[in-house]
């Protein structure tokens, strides 16, 4: 593969604003990963270069945006990426080393690849030679093949997720959208993935399998060979309309001279009909190897837009030349025979015996000579008429359904009406197709239908909206069942005091009841803790008295296993309680009490014979207060109380006598 120095780029490829100081840079996550620099910012996470201080190695740290950490769905997807990639031990897959949380930060520790992305290469160089394109595509397919064998689909293959190391090694990154086969691509009403590389079935039906990744690889191969995406549009919807109604063009149409084998490879991989694509990345890998083997070194190393050989006998761009197809050896004879049989009259006409000829009379030679051309003309008319009849029966009564997917209903009906077809409209919900536009047709675009047939249009009603049910006053378990039955996802559970709702029942939801949300939206439940109860102050009480007071207030009492020193509570009385005294808790909550070991005593330094100033400093450093009594106007300590070597609590006053 062509080599070039690359900048470090991991997983994401968005431009990073380095003018803003990232608060995480310079911090150490989980006591282990020291963040050194921000690499990239994506919609779900930020990627940093970091050092594993435990193993002393460089790695990439992918940290979820703190605002998303409260969303259990995002966190689950984030963790799913770690688990999915950890199952793929492959040299062409960016490895995941660790996953964890630190406060509000949820992170993945990943392999650091010093280099750049395929998007950087295409942006800098444009179209690549066939050899370079296949050198990149093969390891990508090898990585996806390992994922497909493990039952996983990447779902977001694009040049931004293909990393090229400074050593030339190619790796596939960002399995953040990975799913097991036969799962839906829609999450919380949003279609995941990048529009330019989504397969038609991913847009139309929301289902994916291994062939979805194959389609994205076909589009990437086209882009590597031509330097441009196959579809262009000012908006994502324009790209989607083309994707659903038009085939990916041949690369040689943009770069003349590209071998036909590469055209066929792109056509197979990026076929609109998933059944025409290779079954998975491993099957496409085998086809790529076969195409490479059939190409000559000159074809492999041809530079784009150089050495392009125009087709033999090509016409000027403005000329239109219609030529009959030249039949190939052998097969051409069959084709010619089929054409001849189509134009012949039916057997009953061809084999009908001619009427007996009358005896020739005078001048008969002249009359026969005049009837000859007329007979030929009649025969030709019969042949043409029969041929037209056969054509009408076989083809003339049929047409093909025009592509109208993602078009507004009125435009779609006008296009079908112009083709002579009637329409019937059905409506359905769609997360991906705007309200009023066509989701699908029956028959599908390109299928044969009678010229006066009817096409059923399935028109989008927009995303399905579900009303959040009113579960106030229900138990938590019942509320969760109702949310699931409505098509929503029970989310996090919060607790709060409420005087009107009994303890353990639902106070409310977020979003509130009656609000309309897309299917699968998480709903936060707030559960009542009942009326708040003041926690009695039992500090300094005996354990028995404290237990009686707390149980009388409706609390459950637990005795801490360890005693603690206390300057406030006498030995064997209550030193601490949790929740704190005078705070509020719910009836039935647990209050933990801790017993006092009494005051903690410390040895008093012996300062007799020392200068008064030095003695005061020594005692203060030991945590004691000092009082000095000077009787004889001296500066030497001759007595102290309590005496040196005795025990006293911190903060106790030591009296010094000086003379």
C-alpha positions as CSV (number, residue, x, y, z in Angstrom):
1,X,0.0,0.0,0.0
2,X,1.2,3.5,-0.7
3,X,2.9,4.9,2.4
4,X,2.8,8.4,3.8
5,X,3.2,10.0,7.2
6,X,-0.1,10.5,9.0
7,X,-1.2,12.6,11.9
8,X,-2.5,10.8,15.1
9,X,-6.2,10.3,14.8
10,X,-8.3,7.8,16.8
11,X,-11.9,6.7,16.1
12,X,-13.4,10.1,15.5
13,X,-12.5,12.5,12.8
14,X,-14.1,15.8,13.6
15,X,-12.0,18.9,13.7
16,X,-11.0,19.7,17.3
17,X,-11.1,23.2,18.6
18,X,-7.8,23.4,20.6
19,X,-8.4,27.0,21.6
20,X,-10.7,25.9,24.4
21,X,-9.0,24.4,27.4
22,X,-10.4,20.9,28.1
23,X,-10.8,20.5,31.9
24,X,-10.0,16.8,31.6
25,X,-6.6,17.4,30.1
26,X,-4.0,16.9,32.8
27,X,-6.3,14.9,35.1
28,X,-6.0,11.3,36.0
29,X,-9.1,9.1,35.5
30,X,-9.7,6.2,37.9
31,X,-6.4,6.8,39.5
32,X,-4.7,5.2,36.5
33,X,-5.2,7.0,33.1
34,X,-3.4,10.4,32.9
35,X,-5.0,12.5,30.1
36,X,-2.4,14.3,28.0
37,X,-4.3,15.8,25.0
38,X,-7.6,15.9,23.3
39,X,-7.6,14.1,19.9
40,X,-11.1,14.4,18.6
41,X,-14.7,15.2,19.6
42,X,-17.8,13.2,18.4
43,X,-21.5,13.4,19.1
44,X,-21.3,10.9,21.9
45,X,-17.8,11.0,23.2
46,X,-14.5,12.8,23.2
47,X,-11.2,10.9,22.5
48,X,-8.0,11.8,24.4
49,X,-4.4,10.6,24.2
50,X,-3.6,9.2,27.6
51,X,-0.9,7.3,29.5
52,X,-1.7,4.2,31.5
53,X,0.4,5.0,34.6
54,X,0.1,1.4,35.8
55,X,1.5,-0.3,32.7
56,X,3.4,2.8,31.4
57,X,1.9,2.7,27.9
58,X,0.2,5.2,25.5
59,X,-3.5,4.6,24.8
60,X,-6.6,6.4,23.5
61,X,-9.2,7.2,26.1
62,X,-12.8,7.5,24.8
63,X,-14.8,9.4,27.4
64,X,-18.6,9.8,27.1
65,X,-19.9,13.3,27.3
66,X,-21.0,13.8,31.0
67,X,-24.5,15.0,29.8
68,X,-25.2,11.6,28.3
69,X,-23.9,9.6,31.3
70,X,-27.4,9.9,32.9
71,X,-29.0,8.2,29.9
72,X,-28.9,4.5,30.6
73,X,-29.4,3.8,26.9
74,X,-26.2,5.6,25.9
75,X,-24.3,4.1,28.7
76,X,-25.4,0.6,27.7
77,X,-24.4,1.3,24.1
78,X,-21.0,2.6,25.3
79,X,-20.4,-0.5,27.4
80,X,-21.7,-2.8,24.6
81,X,-18.9,-1.4,22.4
82,X,-16.3,-2.4,24.9
83,X,-17.7,-5.9,25.2
84,X,-18.2,-6.4,21.5
85,X,-14.7,-5.3,20.5
86,X,-13.2,-7.2,23.4
87,X,-14.5,-10.3,21.7
88,X,-12.7,-9.5,18.4
89,X,-9.1,-10.3,18.8
90,X,-8.0,-9.3,15.4
91,X,-4.9,-7.4,14.1
92,X,-7.1,-5.1,12.0
93,X,-9.5,-4.1,14.8
94,X,-8.7,-1.3,17.2
95,X,-8.5,-3.1,20.6
96,X,-10.3,-2.2,23.8
97,X,-8.2,-2.7,27.0
98,X,-10.5,-1.5,29.7
99,X,-13.9,0.1,30.6
100,X,-14.9,1.9,33.7
101,X,-16.3,5.0,35.4
102,X,-14.9,7.8,37.5
103,X,-17.6,10.1,39.0
104,X,-19.6,11.4,36.0
105,X,-17.1,10.1,33.5
106,X,-17.7,6.8,31.6
107,X,-14.7,5.8,29.5
108,X,-13.1,3.1,27.3
109,X,-9.4,2.6,27.3
110,X,-8.4,1.7,23.7
111,X,-5.5,1.0,21.5
112,X,-3.7,4.2,20.3
113,X,-3.0,4.3,16.6
114,X,-0.5,6.9,15.5
115,X,-1.6,7.9,12.0
116,X,-4.6,9.2,10.2
117,X,-7.9,8.2,8.8
118,X,-8.9,7.1,5.3
119,X,-10.9,10.3,5.1
120,X,-7.7,12.3,5.6
121,X,-6.1,10.4,2.8
122,X,-9.0,11.0,0.4
123,X,-9.2,14.6,1.4
124,X,-5.5,15.1,0.7
125,X,-5.0,12.9,-2.4
126,X,-8.4,12.3,-3.9
127,X,-8.7,9.2,-6.0
128,X,-6.3,6.3,-5.3
129,X,-4.7,3.8,-7.7
130,X,-6.6,0.4,-7.8
131,X,-3.7,-1.2,-5.9
132,X,-3.8,1.3,-3.1
133,X,-7.6,1.1,-2.9
134,X,-7.5,-2.7,-2.6
135,X,-4.6,-2.6,-0.1
136,X,-6.9,-0.6,2.2
137,X,-10.1,-2.5,1.5
138,X,-8.7,-6.0,2.1
139,X,-7.7,-5.5,5.8
140,X,-11.0,-3.6,6.4
141,X,-12.9,-6.7,5.0
142,X,-10.7,-9.0,7.1
143,X,-11.7,-7.0,10.3
144,X,-15.3,-7.0,9.4
145,X,-15.1,-10.7,8.5
146,X,-14.0,-11.4,12.0
147,X,-16.9,-9.4,13.4
148,X,-19.4,-11.1,11.1
149,X,-18.2,-14.5,12.2
150,X,-18.8,-13.4,15.8
151,X,-22.4,-12.5,14.8
152,X,-21.7,-8.7,15.0
153,X,-22.5,-6.0,12.4
154,X,-20.5,-2.7,12.5
155,X,-23.4,-0.6,11.0
156,X,-21.3,2.6,10.6
157,X,-18.5,1.8,8.2
158,X,-17.1,5.0,6.6
159,X,-13.6,6.4,5.8
160,X,-13.6,8.2,9.2
161,X,-13.6,4.8,10.9
162,X,-10.7,3.3,8.9
163,X,-7.4,4.2,10.6
164,X,-4.1,4.0,8.7
165,X,-1.1,3.9,11.0
166,X,2.2,5.5,10.2
167,X,3.5,2.0,9.6
168,X,0.9,1.4,7.0
169,X,-1.3,-0.9,9.1
170,X,-5.0,-0.6,8.5
171,X,-7.5,-0.9,11.4
172,X,-11.3,-0.6,11.8
173,X,-12.4,1.6,14.7
174,X,-15.6,2.9,16.4
175,X,-17.8,-0.1,17.1
176,X,-20.1,2.3,19.0
177,X,-23.1,1.3,16.9
178,X,-22.3,-2.4,16.8
179,X,-25.3,-4.7,17.1
180,X,-25.9,-8.4,16.8
181,X,-27.5,-9.6,13.5
182,X,-31.2,-9.0,13.0
183,X,-31.6,-6.0,15.3
184,X,-33.0,-2.6,14.5
185,X,-30.9,0.4,13.7
186,X,-33.3,3.0,15.2
187,X,-32.7,4.2,18.8
188,X,-34.9,6.8,20.5
189,X,-36.3,7.9,17.2
190,X,-32.9,8.6,15.5
191,X,-31.4,6.7,12.7
192,X,-27.8,5.8,13.6
193,X,-25.0,5.7,11.0
194,X,-23.8,8.1,8.3
195,X,-26.2,8.9,5.5
196,X,-23.6,8.5,2.6
197,X,-22.9,4.9,3.6
198,X,-26.3,3.6,4.8
199,X,-27.7,0.7,2.8
200,X,-31.1,1.1,1.2
201,X,-32.7,-1.5,3.6
202,X,-31.1,0.3,6.5
203,X,-33.0,3.5,5.5
204,X,-36.2,1.9,4.4
205,X,-36.8,-0.9,7.0
206,X,-34.3,-0.2,9.8
207,X,-32.9,-3.7,9.8
208,X,-29.3,-4.7,9.2
209,X,-27.2,-7.8,8.6
210,X,-23.7,-8.5,7.4
211,X,-24.6,-7.3,3.9
212,X,-25.2,-3.8,5.3
213,X,-21.5,-3.5,6.1
214,X,-20.7,-5.0,2.6
215,X,-22.7,-2.1,1.0
216,X,-20.8,0.5,2.9
217,X,-17.5,-1.1,1.8
218,X,-18.8,-1.0,-1.8
219,X,-19.4,2.8,-1.5
220,X,-16.0,3.3,0.1
221,X,-14.3,1.4,-2.8
222,X,-16.1,3.6,-5.3
223,X,-14.9,6.7,-3.4
224,X,-11.3,5.4,-3.2
225,X,-11.3,4.7,-7.0
226,X,-12.9,8.0,-8.0
227,X,-12.2,10.5,-5.2
228,X,-15.9,11.3,-4.8
229,X,-19.0,9.8,-3.2
230,X,-21.4,8.1,-5.7
231,X,-24.3,10.4,-4.6
232,X,-24.3,14.1,-4.2
233,X,-26.9,16.4,-2.7
234,X,-27.3,19.6,-0.7
235,X,-29.2,17.8,2.0
236,X,-29.2,14.3,3.5
237,X,-32.7,13.7,2.1
238,X,-31.5,14.3,-1.4
239,X,-28.8,11.7,-0.9
240,X,-31.4,9.2,0.5
241,X,-33.7,9.7,-2.5
242,X,-30.9,8.9,-4.9
243,X,-29.8,6.0,-2.8
244,X,-33.3,4.4,-2.8
245,X,-34.0,5.0,-6.5
246,X,-30.6,4.8,-8.4
247,X,-27.9,2.3,-8.6
248,X,-24.3,3.2,-7.6
249,X,-22.7,4.3,-10.9
250,X,-19.7,2.4,-12.4
251,X,-16.4,3.9,-11.2
252,X,-15.2,3.9,-14.8
253,X,-17.9,6.4,-15.7
254,X,-16.0,8.9,-13.5
255,X,-12.5,7.6,-14.2
256,X,-12.3,6.2,-17.7
257,X,-9.9,3.3,-18.2
258,X,-10.7,1.6,-14.9
259,X,-10.9,-2.2,-15.4
260,X,-14.3,-3.8,-15.8
261,X,-13.5,-6.1,-12.9
262,X,-13.5,-3.2,-10.5
263,X,-16.8,-2.0,-12.0
264,X,-18.4,-5.4,-11.4
265,X,-17.0,-5.5,-7.8
266,X,-18.5,-2.1,-6.9
267,X,-21.8,-3.1,-8.6
268,X,-22.0,-6.3,-6.6
269,X,-21.1,-4.9,-3.2
270,X,-23.3,-1.8,-3.5
271,X,-26.3,-3.4,-5.1
272,X,-29.6,-1.9,-3.9
273,X,-31.0,-5.4,-3.6
274,X,-29.2,-7.0,-0.6
275,X,-29.7,-10.5,-2.1
276,X,-27.3,-9.6,-4.9
277,X,-24.4,-8.6,-2.6
278,X,-21.8,-11.0,-1.2
279,X,-23.2,-12.7,1.9
280,X,-20.7,-11.1,4.3
281,X,-17.3,-9.4,4.4
282,X,-15.4,-12.7,4.1
283,X,-17.2,-13.5,0.9
284,X,-16.4,-10.0,-0.5
285,X,-12.8,-10.5,0.6
286,X,-12.6,-13.6,-1.6
287,X,-14.1,-11.7,-4.5
288,X,-11.6,-8.8,-4.0
289,X,-8.8,-11.3,-4.1
290,X,-10.1,-12.8,-7.3
291,X,-10.4,-9.4,-9.0
292,X,-6.9,-8.4,-7.9
293,X,-5.5,-11.7,-9.4
294,X,-7.1,-10.9,-12.7
295,X,-5.6,-7.4,-13.0
296,X,-2.2,-6.7,-14.6
297,X,0.5,-4.7,-12.7
298,X,-0.2,-1.8,-15.2
299,X,-3.9,-1.8,-14.3
300,X,-3.2,-2.0,-10.6
301,X,-0.8,0.9,-10.6
302,X,-2.6,3.1,-13.1
303,X,-2.9,6.6,-11.6
304,X,-6.5,8.0,-11.6
305,X,-7.1,10.4,-14.6
306,X,-3.8,9.2,-16.1
307,X,-3.3,6.5,-18.7
308,X,-7.1,6.5,-19.3
309,X,-7.7,4.7,-22.6
310,X,-10.8,5.8,-24.5
311,X,-13.0,3.0,-25.8
312,X,-12.1,1.8,-29.3
313,X,-14.2,3.5,-31.9
314,X,-15.7,6.0,-29.4
315,X,-17.8,8.8,-30.9
316,X,-17.7,12.5,-30.3
317,X,-19.6,13.4,-27.1
318,X,-22.4,15.0,-29.2
319,X,-22.9,12.1,-31.6
320,X,-25.5,9.4,-31.1
321,X,-24.7,6.1,-32.8
322,X,-27.0,3.0,-32.6
323,X,-25.4,-0.2,-33.5
324,X,-26.8,-3.8,-33.4
325,X,-24.9,-5.8,-30.7
326,X,-22.2,-8.0,-32.1
327,X,-22.9,-11.5,-30.9
328,X,-20.2,-13.4,-29.2
329,X,-18.9,-16.6,-30.6
330,X,-21.3,-19.5,-30.0
331,X,-23.7,-17.7,-27.7
332,X,-24.3,-15.2,-30.5
333,X,-25.8,-17.9,-32.7
334,X,-28.4,-18.8,-30.0
335,X,-29.3,-15.1,-29.6
336,X,-29.6,-14.7,-33.4
337,X,-31.8,-17.8,-33.6
338,X,-34.1,-16.5,-30.8
339,X,-34.5,-13.3,-32.6
340,X,-35.3,-15.0,-35.9
341,X,-37.9,-17.3,-34.2
342,X,-39.5,-14.2,-32.6
343,X,-40.0,-12.6,-36.1
344,X,-41.3,-15.7,-37.9
345,X,-45.0,-16.3,-38.3
346,X,-46.7,-18.9,-36.2
347,X,-46.5,-22.5,-37.4
348,X,-50.0,-22.7,-38.8
349,X,-49.2,-19.8,-41.1
350,X,-45.7,-20.9,-42.0
351,X,-46.6,-24.5,-42.9
352,X,-50.0,-23.8,-44.6
353,X,-49.8,-25.3,-48.2
354,X,-50.1,-22.8,-51.0
355,X,-53.2,-23.1,-53.3
356,X,-52.6,-25.0,-56.5
357,X,-51.4,-22.8,-59.3
358,X,-53.5,-22.4,-62.4
359,X,-52.1,-23.4,-65.7
360,X,-50.0,-20.7,-67.2
361,X,-51.7,-18.6,-69.8
362,X,-50.3,-16.2,-72.2
363,X,-48.7,-13.3,-70.5
364,X,-48.4,-15.3,-67.3
365,X,-44.7,-14.5,-67.0
366,X,-45.5,-10.8,-67.0
367,X,-48.3,-11.2,-64.3
368,X,-46.0,-13.3,-62.1
369,X,-43.3,-10.7,-62.3
370,X,-45.8,-8.1,-61.1
371,X,-47.2,-10.2,-58.2
372,X,-43.7,-11.1,-56.9
373,X,-42.9,-7.8,-55.2
374,X,-46.5,-7.6,-53.8
375,X,-46.2,-11.1,-52.3
376,X,-42.9,-10.2,-50.7
377,X,-44.5,-7.1,-49.2
378,X,-47.4,-9.0,-47.9
379,X,-45.1,-11.6,-46.3
380,X,-43.1,-8.8,-44.7
381,X,-46.2,-7.2,-43.3
382,X,-47.3,-10.5,-41.9
383,X,-44.0,-11.1,-40.2
384,X,-43.9,-7.6,-38.8
385,X,-47.5,-7.9,-37.6
386,X,-46.9,-11.2,-35.9
387,X,-43.6,-9.9,-34.4
388,X,-45.4,-6.9,-33.0
389,X,-48.1,-9.1,-31.6
390,X,-45.6,-11.3,-29.9
391,X,-43.8,-8.2,-28.5
392,X,-47.1,-6.8,-27.3
393,X,-48.0,-10.0,-25.6
394,X,-44.6,-10.4,-24.0
395,X,-43.5,-6.9,-23.3
396,X,-45.9,-4.3,-24.6
397,X,-48.5,-4.8,-21.8
398,X,-45.9,-4.3,-19.1
399,X,-43.9,-1.5,-17.7
400,X,-41.5,-1.1,-14.8
401,X,-42.4,0.7,-11.5
402,X,-40.6,4.1,-11.4
403,X,-38.4,4.9,-8.4
404,X,-40.4,7.1,-6.0
405,X,-39.0,6.2,-2.6
406,X,-38.7,9.2,-0.2
407,X,-40.6,11.5,-2.6
408,X,-43.6,13.5,-1.3
409,X,-46.8,11.7,-2.0
410,X,-48.1,14.1,-4.6
411,X,-44.8,13.9,-6.6
412,X,-44.8,10.2,-6.4
413,X,-48.4,9.9,-7.6
414,X,-47.7,12.3,-10.5
415,X,-44.6,10.3,-11.5
416,X,-46.6,7.0,-11.5
417,X,-49.6,8.6,-13.3
418,X,-47.2,9.8,-16.0
419,X,-46.1,6.2,-16.4
420,X,-49.8,5.1,-16.9
421,X,-50.1,3.6,-13.4
422,X,-52.8,4.0,-10.8
423,X,-52.0,4.4,-7.1
424,X,-53.4,3.2,-3.9
425,X,-52.2,4.9,-0.6
426,X,-51.6,3.3,2.7
427,X,-50.1,5.1,5.7
428,X,-47.6,3.9,8.3
429,X,-45.2,5.3,10.9
430,X,-41.5,5.8,10.0
431,X,-38.6,7.0,12.1
432,X,-36.5,7.8,9.0
433,X,-38.8,9.0,6.2
434,X,-40.5,12.5,6.7
435,X,-44.2,12.8,7.1
436,X,-46.0,12.7,3.8
437,X,-43.2,11.0,1.8
438,X,-43.1,7.5,0.4
439,X,-41.6,4.7,2.6
440,X,-42.0,1.8,0.1
441,X,-44.0,0.7,-2.9
442,X,-45.7,-2.6,-3.9
443,X,-44.4,-3.7,-6.4
444,X,-40.9,-2.5,-5.5
445,X,-39.2,0.1,-7.8
446,X,-37.9,-1.5,-11.0
447,X,-40.3,-4.5,-10.9
448,X,-42.5,-5.3,-13.9
449,X,-46.2,-4.4,-13.7
450,X,-49.0,-4.2,-16.3
451,X,-49.1,-0.9,-18.0
452,X,-52.5,-0.1,-16.4
453,X,-51.7,-1.7,-13.1
454,X,-52.0,-0.2,-9.6
455,X,-49.0,0.6,-7.3
456,X,-49.6,0.7,-3.6
457,X,-47.7,3.6,-1.9
458,X,-46.9,3.2,1.8
459,X,-46.7,6.9,2.9
460,X,-45.0,8.0,6.2
461,X,-47.1,9.4,9.0
462,X,-43.8,10.5,10.7
463,X,-42.4,9.0,13.8
464,X,-44.9,7.1,16.0
465,X,-45.8,9.2,19.0
466,X,-46.7,7.4,22.3
467,X,-48.5,9.1,25.1
468,X,-46.8,8.6,28.5
469,X,-49.3,6.8,30.7
470,X,-50.4,8.3,34.0
471,X,-48.9,5.9,36.6
472,X,-49.1,8.2,39.6
473,X,-50.2,6.3,42.7
474,X,-49.1,2.9,41.2
475,X,-46.4,0.7,42.6
476,X,-43.0,0.9,40.9
477,X,-43.4,-2.6,39.4
478,X,-46.8,-1.9,38.0
479,X,-45.6,1.5,36.6
480,X,-42.7,-0.2,34.8
481,X,-45.1,-2.8,33.3
482,X,-47.4,-0.1,32.0
483,X,-44.5,1.8,30.4
484,X,-43.2,-1.3,28.6
485,X,-46.7,-2.2,27.4
486,X,-47.0,1.3,25.9
487,X,-43.7,0.9,24.0
488,X,-41.6,3.1,26.3
489,X,-38.5,2.2,28.3
490,X,-38.5,2.5,32.2
491,X,-35.6,4.7,33.0
492,X,-33.8,5.7,36.2
493,X,-35.7,5.7,39.5
494,X,-35.6,8.8,41.8
495,X,-37.0,9.0,45.3
496,X,-38.5,12.1,47.0
497,X,-40.7,12.9,50.1
498,X,-44.4,13.4,49.4
499,X,-47.1,14.0,51.9
500,X,-49.9,13.0,49.5
501,X,-48.6,9.8,47.9
502,X,-48.0,6.8,50.1
503,X,-44.4,5.5,50.5
504,X,-43.4,3.2,47.6
505,X,-45.9,4.5,45.1
506,X,-45.1,6.6,42.0
507,X,-45.3,10.4,42.4
508,X,-44.7,11.3,38.7
509,X,-42.7,10.7,35.6
510,X,-40.3,12.7,33.4
511,X,-41.6,13.2,30.7
512,X,-44.9,13.9,32.4
513,X,-47.9,11.8,31.8
514,X,-49.7,12.8,28.6
515,X,-46.5,13.9,26.8
516,X,-45.9,12.3,23.4
517,X,-42.6,10.6,22.8
518,X,-41.1,8.2,20.2
519,X,-41.1,4.5,20.9
520,X,-38.3,3.3,23.3
521,X,-37.9,6.7,24.9
522,X,-36.6,6.3,28.5
523,X,-39.0,7.6,31.2
524,X,-37.7,8.6,34.6
525,X,-39.9,7.5,37.6
526,X,-40.1,9.4,40.9
527,X,-41.2,7.2,43.8
528,X,-42.6,8.5,47.1
529,X,-40.6,8.1,50.3
530,X,-43.7,9.1,52.2
531,X,-43.9,12.0,54.7
532,X,-40.5,13.1,56.0
533,X,-39.7,12.2,59.6
534,X,-37.2,14.1,61.8
535,X,-34.3,11.9,63.0
536,X,-34.0,12.2,66.8
537,X,-30.8,13.5,68.4
538,X,-29.4,10.6,70.3
539,X,-25.7,11.7,70.5
540,X,-24.5,11.1,74.1
541,X,-27.3,8.7,75.0
542,X,-26.7,5.1,76.0
543,X,-27.2,2.5,73.3
544,X,-30.4,1.2,74.8
545,X,-32.0,4.7,75.1
546,X,-30.9,5.6,71.6
547,X,-32.4,2.4,70.2
548,X,-35.7,3.1,72.0
549,X,-35.9,6.7,70.8
550,X,-35.2,5.8,67.1
551,X,-37.5,2.8,67.0
552,X,-40.2,4.9,68.6
553,X,-39.8,7.4,65.7
554,X,-40.4,4.6,63.2
555,X,-36.8,3.8,62.2
556,X,-34.8,0.6,62.0
557,X,-31.6,0.8,64.1
558,X,-28.3,-0.8,63.2
559,X,-25.3,-0.7,65.5
560,X,-21.9,0.0,63.8
561,X,-19.4,-2.8,64.4
562,X,-16.5,-0.4,65.2
563,X,-16.3,2.2,68.0
564,X,-14.8,5.6,67.5
565,X,-13.1,8.2,69.6
566,X,-15.3,11.2,70.5
567,X,-14.6,14.5,72.2
568,X,-18.4,15.0,72.5
569,X,-19.7,11.7,73.8
570,X,-18.6,9.8,76.8
571,X,-17.3,6.3,76.6
572,X,-19.9,3.7,75.7
573,X,-22.5,6.3,74.7
574,X,-23.6,7.2,71.1
575,X,-21.0,9.2,69.3
576,X,-22.4,9.2,65.7
577,X,-25.7,8.6,64.0
578,X,-26.4,8.4,60.2
579,X,-28.5,10.0,58.8
580,X,-27.4,12.9,60.9
581,X,-29.4,14.1,63.9
582,X,-32.1,16.7,63.0
583,X,-32.1,15.6,59.3
584,X,-35.2,14.1,57.7
585,X,-35.7,10.5,56.6
586,X,-38.6,8.2,55.7
587,X,-40.4,6.0,58.2
588,X,-38.8,2.6,58.1
589,X,-35.4,3.9,56.9
590,X,-32.3,2.5,58.7
591,X,-30.4,4.7,61.1
592,X,-26.9,3.6,62.0
593,X,-25.4,4.5,65.4
594,X,-21.8,4.3,66.4
595,X,-20.6,3.9,70.0
596,X,-17.9,6.2,71.6
597,X,-14.6,5.0,72.8
598,X,-14.3,8.2,74.8
599,X,-11.8,11.0,74.1
600,X,-8.5,10.0,72.4
601,X,-5.5,10.7,74.7
602,X,-2.1,11.8,73.6
603,X,1.2,11.9,75.6
604,X,2.2,15.3,77.0
605,X,5.8,16.3,76.1
606,X,8.2,16.8,79.0
607,X,9.4,20.4,78.7
608,X,10.9,21.0,82.2
609,X,14.2,22.8,82.0
610,X,13.5,24.3,78.6
611,X,13.2,27.9,77.7
612,X,9.6,29.2,78.0
613,X,9.3,30.0,74.3
614,X,10.6,26.7,73.2
615,X,8.4,24.8,75.6
616,X,5.3,26.6,74.4
617,X,6.1,25.8,70.7
618,X,6.7,22.1,71.5
619,X,3.4,21.8,73.3
620,X,1.5,23.6,70.6
621,X,3.0,21.4,67.9
622,X,1.7,18.4,69.9
623,X,-1.8,19.8,69.8
624,X,-2.1,21.3,73.3
625,X,-3.0,24.8,74.5
626,X,-0.5,26.4,76.9
627,X,-0.8,28.7,79.9
628,X,2.4,30.2,81.4
629,X,2.8,31.4,85.0
630,X,6.0,33.4,85.6
631,X,6.7,33.8,89.4
632,X,10.3,34.9,89.5
633,X,10.5,36.8,86.2
634,X,12.6,34.1,84.7
635,X,12.4,32.2,81.4
636,X,13.0,28.5,82.3
637,X,10.3,26.0,83.0
638,X,10.6,24.3,86.3
639,X,7.1,22.6,86.5
640,X,4.2,21.6,84.2
641,X,0.7,20.3,84.7
642,X,-0.3,17.8,83.6
643,X,3.2,16.5,83.9
644,X,5.4,15.3,81.0
645,X,4.7,11.8,79.9
646,X,1.1,11.8,81.2
647,X,-2.0,11.4,78.8
648,X,-4.3,14.2,77.8
649,X,-6.8,14.8,75.0
650,X,-5.9,17.1,72.1
651,X,-6.6,20.7,72.8
652,X,-6.2,20.3,76.6
653,X,-4.4,23.1,78.4
654,X,-0.9,22.5,79.8
655,X,0.1,25.0,82.6
656,X,3.9,25.9,82.8
657,X,5.6,27.5,85.8
658,X,8.6,29.6,84.9
659,X,11.4,31.1,87.0
